[in-house]
């Protein structure tokens, strides 16, 4: 079995870019058709975990983005959390 197919959990500190790279590797392996059924299932499960991890990282980044609040005199008055509603 390949490293990509070994069952494991996604490290909480895995960067978005690292998770995306691993996910791309899984997609490539699945698309190649070279993985057997059991390995494909394992890869799919890992891909789903990585997708959720990427979504969580994006959400966290989104919450960190701030927008500048400009007053009536067109001067910056501070920042507030961005609303992506």
Backbone as CSV, one residue per row, in Angstrom:
resi,resn,N_x,N_y,N_z,CA_x,CA_y,CA_z,C_x,C_y,C_z
1,UNK,0.833,-1.182,0.000,0.000,0.000,0.000,0.875,1.240,0.000
2,UNK,0.454,2.289,-0.670,1.231,3.517,-0.718,0.992,4.340,0.524
3,UNK,1.861,5.344,0.734,1.710,6.225,1.886,0.370,6.944,1.851
4,UNK,-0.089,7.335,0.658,-1.354,8.056,0.533,-2.531,7.190,0.951
5,UNK,-2.363,5.870,0.889,-3.468,4.993,1.198,-3.485,4.544,2.651
6,UNK,-2.445,4.851,3.428,-2.437,4.426,4.816,-3.431,5.270,5.603
7,UNK,-4.285,4.609,6.385,-5.292,5.358,7.128,-4.621,6.221,8.203
8,UNK,-4.952,7.473,8.213,-4.438,8.375,9.238,-5.351,9.574,9.341
9,UNK,-5.152,10.311,10.413,-5.944,11.516,10.579,-5.143,12.699,10.055
10,UNK,-5.833,13.761,9.765,-5.205,14.964,9.241,-4.643,15.746,10.425
11,UNK,-3.348,16.064,10.429,-2.793,16.859,11.531,-3.465,18.229,11.588
12,UNK,-3.810,18.665,12.773,-4.503,19.947,12.932,-3.663,21.117,12.438
13,UNK,-2.338,20.966,12.479,-1.481,22.070,12.056,-1.084,21.999,10.584
14,UNK,-1.682,21.085,9.831,-1.399,20.977,8.403,-1.889,22.246,7.710
15,UNK,-1.001,22.879,6.958,-1.372,24.126,6.274,-2.383,23.847,5.165
16,UNK,-3.054,24.914,4.739,-3.990,24.809,3.624,-3.262,24.290,2.395
17,UNK,-2.085,24.870,2.128,-1.321,24.480,0.945,-0.885,23.021,1.018
18,UNK,-0.472,22.584,2.204,-0.074,21.190,2.381,-1.236,20.238,2.176
19,UNK,-2.394,20.602,2.727,-3.584,19.774,2.564,-4.025,19.728,1.112
20,UNK,-3.955,20.862,0.450,-4.349,20.927,-0.955,-3.419,20.070,-1.811
21,UNK,-2.138,20.113,-1.511,-1.167,19.302,-2.251,-1.453,17.810,-2.063
22,UNK,-1.742,17.420,-0.834,-2.075,16.013,-0.568,-3.365,15.623,-1.284
23,UNK,-4.347,16.526,-1.274,-5.621,16.261,-1.936,-5.425,16.105,-3.439
24,UNK,-4.599,16.951,-4.023,-4.314,16.842,-5.458,-3.647,15.512,-5.781
25,UNK,-2.768,15.045,-4.900,-2.126,13.749,-5.095,-3.137,12.609,-5.058
26,UNK,-4.094,12.707,-4.147,-5.137,11.685,-4.040,-5.997,11.678,-5.299
27,UNK,-6.398,12.856,-5.751,-7.224,12.949,-6.963,-6.479,12.360,-8.150
28,UNK,-5.207,12.683,-8.252,-4.394,12.158,-9.348,-4.324,10.634,-9.304
29,UNK,-4.111,10.107,-8.113,-4.035,8.641,-7.948,-5.370,7.991,-8.312
30,UNK,-6.465,8.559,-7.871,-7.781,7.998,-8.186,-8.074,8.086,-9.677
31,UNK,-7.734,9.226,-10.285,-7.997,9.404,-11.710,-7.150,8.488,-12.576
32,UNK,-5.996,8.071,-12.072,-5.115,7.201,-12.857,-5.713,5.807,-13.036
33,UNK,-6.612,5.441,-12.133,-7.235,4.117,-12.220,-6.324,2.989,-11.771
34,UNK,-5.191,3.306,-11.179,-4.234,2.288,-10.771,-4.460,1.765,-9.363
35,UNK,-5.302,2.441,-8.599,-5.577,2.000,-7.230,-6.657,0.926,-7.245
36,UNK,-6.466,-0.074,-6.410,-7.485,-1.120,-6.268,-8.690,-0.584,-5.519
37,UNK,-9.705,-1.394,-5.391,-10.952,-0.975,-4.760,-10.744,-0.502,-3.326
38,UNK,-10.094,-1.303,-2.513,-9.909,-0.929,-1.103,-9.067,0.330,-0.969
39,UNK,-7.998,0.422,-1.762,-7.167,1.614,-1.719,-7.958,2.832,-2.188
40,UNK,-8.781,2.663,-3.196,-9.607,3.771,-3.698,-10.559,4.273,-2.627
41,UNK,-11.141,3.359,-1.888,-12.064,3.747,-0.807,-11.310,4.526,0.263
42,UNK,-10.135,4.023,0.638,-9.319,4.706,1.646,-8.904,6.090,1.156
43,UNK,-8.476,6.161,-0.100,-8.088,7.448,-0.675,-9.260,8.421,-0.697
44,UNK,-10.432,7.927,-1.054,-11.618,8.772,-1.091,-11.923,9.324,0.300
45,UNK,-11.834,8.464,1.321,-12.088,8.902,2.694,-11.084,9.971,3.116
46,UNK,-9.806,9.749,2.779,-8.787,10.744,3.105,-9.042,12.045,2.352
47,UNK,-9.461,11.933,1.110,-9.775,13.123,0.323,-10.895,13.932,0.957
48,UNK,-11.907,13.242,1.464,-13.022,13.927,2.117,-12.539,14.651,3.380
49,UNK,-11.637,14.001,4.136,-11.087,14.639,5.331,-10.259,15.860,4.955
50,UNK,-9.456,15.732,3.913,-8.629,16.854,3.475,-9.480,18.014,2.963
51,UNK,-10.557,17.699,2.258,-11.469,18.733,1.767,-12.067,19.498,2.951
52,UNK,-12.502,18.777,3.978,-13.065,19.425,5.161,-12.000,20.280,5.859
53,UNK,-10.773,19.778,5.902,-9.677,20.519,6.522,-9.425,21.826,5.759
54,UNK,-9.404,21.745,4.430,-9.202,22.941,3.602,-10.320,23.940,3.818
55,UNK,-11.542,23.464,3.869,-12.684,24.358,4.091,-12.576,25.044,5.449
56,UNK,-12.154,24.310,6.477,-12.004,24.891,7.807,-10.895,25.943,7.812
57,UNK,-9.788,25.661,7.118,-8.692,26.626,7.026,-9.138,27.895,6.311
58,UNK,-9.902,27.739,5.233,-10.402,28.911,4.506,-11.345,29.730,5.370
59,UNK,-12.198,29.064,6.124,-13.135,29.762,7.006,-12.372,30.540,8.075
60,UNK,-11.340,29.915,8.638,-10.532,30.591,9.657,-9.845,31.819,9.062
61,UNK,-9.328,31.685,7.850,-8.680,32.822,7.189,-9.692,33.923,6.914
62,UNK,-10.872,33.531,6.503,-11.926,34.502,6.203,-12.271,35.311,7.452
63,UNK,-12.320,34.660,8.593,-12.663,35.352,9.829,-11.553,36.290,10.288
64,UNK,-10.334,36.040,9.841,-9.207,36.891,10.219,-9.100,38.140,9.352
65,UNK,-9.737,38.107,8.207,-9.667,39.267,7.311,-10.460,40.411,7.937
66,UNK,-9.863,41.562,7.905,-10.537,42.734,8.452,-10.676,43.786,7.363
67,UNK,-11.679,44.602,7.525,-11.833,45.712,6.582,-11.613,47.023,7.326
68,UNK,-11.096,47.970,6.631,-10.828,49.279,7.221,-12.110,50.089,7.235
69,UNK,-12.399,50.686,8.372,-13.576,51.534,8.507,-13.136,52.973,8.250
70,UNK,-13.765,53.587,7.253,-13.438,54.961,6.877,-14.549,55.875,7.381
71,UNK,-14.141,56.943,8.045,-15.097,57.907,8.588,-15.557,58.887,7.534
72,UNK,-16.482,59.781,7.917,-17.017,60.774,6.989,-15.944,61.702,6.422
73,UNK,-14.838,61.848,7.141,-13.745,62.693,6.653,-12.771,61.900,5.765
74,UNK,-13.176,60.684,5.397,-12.392,59.790,4.539,-11.076,59.340,5.187
75,UNK,-11.001,59.447,6.499,-9.826,58.976,7.232,-10.148,57.626,7.885
76,UNK,-9.157,56.771,7.938,-9.343,55.473,8.577,-9.623,55.668,10.059
77,UNK,-10.671,55.020,10.544,-11.041,55.123,11.954,-10.738,53.842,12.713
78,UNK,-10.409,52.815,12.042,-10.131,51.539,12.703,-10.462,50.397,11.761
79,UNK,-10.582,49.232,12.333,-10.910,48.048,11.546,-12.042,47.287,12.212
80,UNK,-12.746,46.521,11.411,-13.768,45.633,11.946,-13.730,44.358,11.111
81,UNK,-14.287,43.305,11.652,-14.301,42.033,10.931,-15.058,42.195,9.623
82,UNK,-14.540,41.609,8.577,-15.190,41.677,7.280,-16.439,40.808,7.281
83,UNK,-17.470,41.264,6.613,-18.717,40.505,6.478,-18.784,39.921,5.078
84,UNK,-18.650,38.589,4.997,-18.698,37.932,3.702,-20.061,37.315,3.452
85,UNK,-20.992,37.567,4.400,-22.353,37.121,4.386,-22.865,36.363,3.309
